[in-house]
Amino acid sequence: MKLLAVDSSSLTASVAVIEDEKIIAEFFINAGLTHSQTLAPMIDGVIKNLSLKLDELDFFAVTNGPGSFTGLRIGMATIKGMALALGKPCVGVSSLLAAAYGLKDFYGIVSACMDARRGEVYNAVFKSSGAAISRLTEDRSISIDQLAEEFKNYNCKIKLVGDGAEMCYNILARDYKLSQIELTSEGQRYVRASQVGFAALKDYISGKLVTAANIKPNYLRVSQAERLLLKNKCLGENL
């Protein structure tokens, strides 16, 4: 069984091919380039380097949010287009769950954080058993103040992952003096496509597959453009 997994939910981008629960190729980039520049060439490169035909893939996996609105759209559109053309099924994976999968071998609490701007983070808290990841919260948009209050109830180490982990760590350690939080290393912090693939495998085994047309984004909140449109509409109605 082979799958192609993609992540473009944040500043980084990655592509991986997994065969029978083994990573056979993975490309990762964190160079500040746009996903429209990097994602298609990365997919093309990994496929060519493996001398792989796309119709040999059994299914596709992609992060479907939360994260960068533009990045998510690029990743999902790319995977949906390939899956529709080939008639292959897909799995949409939470970017926060994928981030936590990088610490699947850890025993303890994992908090995945992505910068959502305006003093908030996209966040979910997980428990890692050393072999599996289980949810303690759903994906949510939460203020760092609220997150700090929640973390005060934990009497154990909390590992922070995700592209917002360092920001959260600096604020929580400096302003709230939380000693139980721990920042993961740079190599463990970011979402990688292989983690997306392994999370998707669990859904694949349990039969949670959908057609490409049915994969939906989970933005958690409206975009800046939509907020401005709504604000202008409200102003117009009040004139």
C-alpha positions as CSV (number, residue, x, y, z in Angstrom):
1,M,0.0,0.0,0.0
2,K,1.4,3.4,-1.0
3,L,0.2,6.9,-0.2
4,L,1.2,10.4,-1.0
5,A,1.0,12.9,1.8
6,V,1.2,16.7,1.7
7,D,1.4,19.5,4.2
8,S,1.2,23.2,3.3
9,S,-0.7,24.5,6.4
10,S,2.0,26.9,7.7
11,L,5.3,28.5,6.6
12,T,6.9,25.1,5.9
13,A,5.9,22.7,3.2
14,S,6.6,19.0,2.8
15,V,5.7,16.0,0.7
16,A,6.1,12.3,1.6
17,V,5.5,8.9,0.1
18,I,4.8,6.1,2.6
19,E,4.7,2.4,1.6
20,D,3.5,-0.2,4.1
21,E,4.1,2.1,7.1
22,K,7.6,3.0,6.0
23,I,8.8,6.4,4.8
24,I,10.3,5.8,1.4
25,A,10.8,9.5,0.5
26,E,10.2,12.9,2.0
27,F,10.9,16.5,0.9
28,F,10.7,19.3,3.4
29,I,11.3,23.0,2.9
30,N,11.4,26.0,5.3
31,A,12.8,28.8,3.1
32,G,10.1,31.4,3.1
33,L,8.9,30.7,-0.4
34,T,5.3,30.5,-1.3
35,H,3.6,27.1,-1.5
36,S,2.5,27.9,-5.1
37,Q,6.2,28.0,-5.9
38,T,7.3,24.9,-4.0
39,L,4.6,22.3,-3.7
40,A,4.1,21.1,-7.2
41,P,7.9,20.8,-7.9
42,M,8.3,18.9,-4.6
43,I,5.6,16.4,-5.6
44,D,7.0,16.1,-9.1
45,G,10.5,15.6,-7.6
46,V,9.6,12.9,-5.1
47,I,7.6,11.0,-7.7
48,K,10.4,11.2,-10.3
49,N,13.1,10.2,-7.8
50,L,11.1,7.1,-6.9
51,S,10.3,6.3,-10.5
52,L,6.8,6.1,-9.3
53,K,3.6,6.2,-11.4
54,L,0.8,8.2,-9.8
55,D,-1.8,5.4,-10.5
56,E,0.3,3.1,-8.2
57,L,-0.7,5.2,-5.2
58,D,-3.6,3.8,-3.2
59,F,-4.7,7.1,-1.6
60,F,-3.8,10.7,-0.8
61,A,-3.5,12.5,2.5
62,V,-3.4,16.3,3.1
63,T,-3.6,18.7,6.0
64,N,-7.0,20.3,6.0
65,G,-6.6,22.9,8.8
66,P,-6.3,24.8,10.8
67,G,-3.5,27.0,9.5
68,S,-2.7,29.5,6.7
69,F,-5.9,30.0,4.6
70,T,-3.9,30.3,1.4
71,G,-1.5,27.5,2.2
72,L,-4.4,25.1,3.0
73,R,-6.2,26.0,-0.2
74,I,-3.1,25.3,-2.3
75,G,-2.4,21.9,-0.7
76,M,-6.0,20.8,-0.8
77,A,-6.6,21.9,-4.4
78,T,-3.4,20.1,-5.5
79,I,-4.3,16.8,-3.8
80,K,-8.0,17.0,-4.8
81,G,-7.0,17.6,-8.4
82,M,-4.7,14.6,-8.5
83,A,-7.1,12.3,-6.6
84,L,-10.1,13.3,-8.8
85,A,-8.1,12.7,-12.0
86,L,-7.0,9.2,-10.8
87,G,-10.3,8.3,-9.0
88,K,-8.4,7.7,-5.7
89,P,-9.7,8.3,-2.2
90,C,-8.3,10.9,0.2
91,V,-7.9,11.5,3.9
92,G,-7.9,15.0,5.4
93,V,-5.7,15.3,8.5
94,S,-5.7,18.0,11.2
95,S,-2.5,20.0,11.0
96,L,-2.4,20.0,14.8
97,L,-2.8,16.3,15.0
98,A,0.0,15.9,12.4
99,A,2.3,18.1,14.5
100,A,1.6,16.0,17.6
101,Y,2.5,12.8,15.7
102,G,6.1,14.0,15.7
103,L,6.1,13.1,19.4
104,K,4.3,9.8,19.1
105,D,7.1,8.0,21.0
106,F,7.0,10.5,23.9
107,Y,5.1,9.7,27.1
108,G,3.1,12.7,28.3
109,I,1.1,15.7,27.2
110,V,1.7,17.3,23.8
111,S,0.2,20.8,23.0
112,A,0.2,21.7,19.3
113,C,0.3,25.5,18.7
114,M,0.0,27.4,15.4
115,D,0.2,31.2,15.3
116,A,-3.3,32.5,14.6
117,R,-2.4,36.2,15.0
118,R,-4.2,38.7,17.2
119,G,-3.0,37.1,20.4
120,E,-4.5,33.7,19.6
121,V,-3.2,30.3,18.6
122,Y,-4.8,27.4,16.8
123,N,-4.4,24.7,19.5
124,A,-5.2,21.2,20.5
125,V,-3.9,19.1,23.4
126,F,-3.0,15.4,23.1
127,K,-1.8,12.6,25.3
128,S,1.1,10.5,23.9
129,S,1.4,7.0,25.2
130,G,4.7,6.2,23.5
131,A,2.9,4.3,20.8
132,A,-0.2,6.3,20.0
133,I,-1.7,9.8,20.1
134,S,-5.1,10.5,21.7
135,R,-7.0,13.8,21.9
136,L,-7.6,15.7,25.1
137,T,-9.2,18.7,23.3
138,E,-10.6,19.4,19.9
139,D,-8.9,21.8,17.5
140,R,-9.7,25.3,18.6
141,S,-8.7,29.0,18.3
142,I,-7.8,30.1,21.8
143,S,-6.1,33.1,23.3
144,I,-2.7,32.6,24.9
145,D,-4.2,33.9,28.2
146,Q,-6.8,31.2,28.1
147,L,-4.2,28.6,27.3
148,A,-2.1,29.7,30.2
149,E,-5.0,29.2,32.6
150,E,-5.7,25.8,31.2
151,F,-2.1,24.7,31.5
152,K,-2.1,25.6,35.2
153,N,-4.3,22.6,35.8
154,Y,-1.6,20.2,34.5
155,N,0.9,18.9,37.0
156,C,3.2,17.3,34.4
157,K,5.5,18.3,31.6
158,I,3.8,19.7,28.5
159,K,5.7,19.5,25.2
160,L,5.0,22.4,22.8
161,V,5.1,21.7,19.0
162,G,4.0,23.6,15.9
163,D,5.1,26.8,14.3
164,G,3.6,28.8,17.2
165,A,5.4,26.7,19.8
166,E,8.3,29.1,20.4
167,M,6.1,32.1,20.6
168,C,3.8,30.4,23.1
169,Y,6.8,29.1,25.2
170,N,8.3,32.6,25.4
171,I,5.1,34.2,26.6
172,L,4.0,31.4,28.9
173,A,7.4,31.1,30.5
174,R,8.0,34.8,30.8
175,D,4.6,36.2,31.7
176,Y,3.0,33.3,33.4
177,K,6.0,31.6,35.0
178,L,4.8,28.1,33.9
179,S,7.6,25.7,34.6
180,Q,5.9,22.6,33.3
181,I,6.1,23.7,29.6
182,E,8.9,22.5,27.4
183,L,9.8,23.6,23.9
184,T,10.6,20.8,21.5
185,S,13.7,21.0,19.3
186,E,13.7,22.6,15.9
187,G,13.7,19.3,14.2
188,Q,10.6,18.0,16.0
189,R,8.6,21.3,16.0
190,Y,7.2,21.5,12.5
191,V,4.6,19.5,10.7
192,R,6.1,17.0,8.2
193,A,4.2,15.2,5.5
194,S,5.3,11.8,6.9
195,Q,3.4,12.7,10.1
196,V,0.4,13.5,8.0
197,G,0.7,10.2,6.3
198,F,1.0,8.2,9.5
199,A,-2.1,9.9,10.9
200,A,-3.9,9.2,7.7
201,L,-3.0,5.5,7.8
202,K,-5.0,5.2,11.0
203,D,-8.0,6.6,9.3
204,Y,-7.4,4.4,6.2
205,I,-7.3,1.2,8.3
206,S,-10.5,2.2,10.1
207,G,-12.2,2.9,6.8
208,K,-12.4,6.7,7.1
209,L,-11.8,7.5,3.5
210,V,-13.6,10.1,1.4
211,T,-13.7,11.1,-2.2
212,A,-11.6,14.1,-3.1
213,A,-14.7,16.2,-3.7
214,N,-15.8,15.7,-0.1
215,I,-12.6,16.9,1.7
216,K,-13.4,20.1,3.5
217,P,-11.1,22.7,5.1
218,N,-11.3,23.3,8.8
219,Y,-10.3,27.0,9.1
220,L,-11.7,27.4,12.7
221,R,-12.4,31.1,12.0
222,V,-13.2,33.4,9.0
223,S,-10.4,34.9,6.9
224,Q,-9.3,38.5,7.2
225,A,-10.9,39.2,3.8
226,E,-14.2,37.8,5.0
227,R,-14.0,39.8,8.2
228,L,-13.4,43.0,6.3
229,L,-16.3,42.2,3.9
230,L,-18.6,41.6,6.9
231,K,-17.5,44.8,8.6
232,N,-18.1,46.8,5.4
233,K,-21.4,45.3,4.9
234,C,-22.4,46.1,8.5
235,L,-21.2,49.7,8.1
236,G,-23.2,50.0,4.9
237,E,-26.4,48.8,6.5
238,N,-25.9,51.4,9.3
239,L,-25.5,54.4,7.0
